């Protein structure tokens, strides 16, 4: 019997059905009632999604070999670490709109579902462009180097201006929006007229924010491999655990103040790797070592030299 190959339509259908089933079980079974997710529950879910990714990585090792498994793991590590930057912005969005903690899970769930769809489209377009126009890989590399340097020089305090979101402004012209929250509802009828709730506006902002982040993260993984299968699956597993990771880290995000510098170095490095691909292909083992080493150092440095929040407040 012939072995099923990863890029065959049947395997991709099976993989996507599995992802949808996991998301439905998450929302309809374990989180069918709106509640504030505590750190213990979030940590357990984070461990579950990471374990699932590592099981898939093990499957790849025995199925397609160590090189493919290393590519997946490196891509997953990059996407997972870059997703932490998303969490800072999500925290700002929820704080700005004063979203009740018990409704944040639903926003993140549908936001992540939308992110999976949008990223699959971006990955397909990116893979097609690289396959057709090889030189575009140099543009991706240069973009990552620019983004990495920009991230390193950026101020730590991000400014949130939802009123400037073009999609939100356009949506408000199409449909009236309520002034507050109405439980978990995204839409409701008032006097026979359909209104979008403020919770749906928050969802739109989360979706568009993730799309902006995807423009940075997807070229980064193309520096590791141009195989659409590895790019897609590593993205999917990184995003699946994003919601649980948010609730696990929401209260301690300020502790990792050096992580942004680490991420800027990682983006710059993978950009250089992409630009040099035809001159000197950097081995995947070396790339993994650099990425993991930089991230580990940035986390350890954040713990050893914490931000002096109390002193700053006292000034």
Steps between C-alpha positions, in 0.01 A plus 500: 500500500633843401585737785296819512717804427457823701415734211229275361146648524371204703756551778433876512126430526560253786730746677252790470208284616706403806573869573130592469397212729753616764369857480137387530582279799684793659209744457195276532617251764765656723391864467129476426425731792657846510738526794821672600789269413740459792876457464491128595243420229692709245830329583340155460358597160835652395675176596240302304547701177881487530487124562277460193752693288788287629306179426449621145870586482583145611269365230687708241832363626399137444299578187718745304835501682702719736551790256126561457442456875770761574346740249160462664639547851704809401201649320271424793744658745527818289123528453432426867748761621378763252143433615596622848532846346136465386398433859628837619277671243200278580541596866497869401187449287309323778611762754409792272148367438463367855396156372379285793743214566229235452434615141864526388523127425222519239661797325835320488338177380334660197801724450725196477260321264510804272878515533532139384300580185686822424842349560427198281418741216819703563711183513351377172568834332852520646590146390366565149699826471826336613446205264430734206735789579799370696645850537208598726671305778755783518217753548360288782845484659557875471154562646577278800834675562323838487221375731750350746701824524181705529369275780828534691490880480128530575378651825373247751165669552268425211229754419158360420278705268200285400321800352760497221423139404373531142300176510321602822416842358367340182299242697333771711372658178336170404351403835410685821698405809376489861674707764569211738515123545203265491636181647686286247294623209664641188165611353154576636169641381356819645162614369525263205840640395824301520787655697858387544617505862819657625636146545484448123691825442770368733508177295553700178792687658655173624467348151657796318777523759588134446503556124761773548713266716463222241669720241813485720484141625419312180806625305706404807410133470561504124861566599502157667322309224299574185297180541136623533415194712758581770425874485126438538506233771753683719286815473186307589648339811650832616165678460297222662682554828489879479173540692608286794841669501331839527313406818811332643721806444249787527604588852876463457569638151693797640759258641625418148609853410814379318304259281429771241876550455541123463222487241659788306829305488318185387317685220823665385683166507236313296494794257876466451457122463244558225714754314806268515304187401663471156848607616538311827202293617507511880443143632166447674675373817701824525189708432308317775791547743516874434123552529466292817814652653394860439149440639637320807750778572231769466267318743779431752620861476143621567488289817849595623457872430129572549342828402493737799126568484458610859788747481363645178157545659652671802679765295 
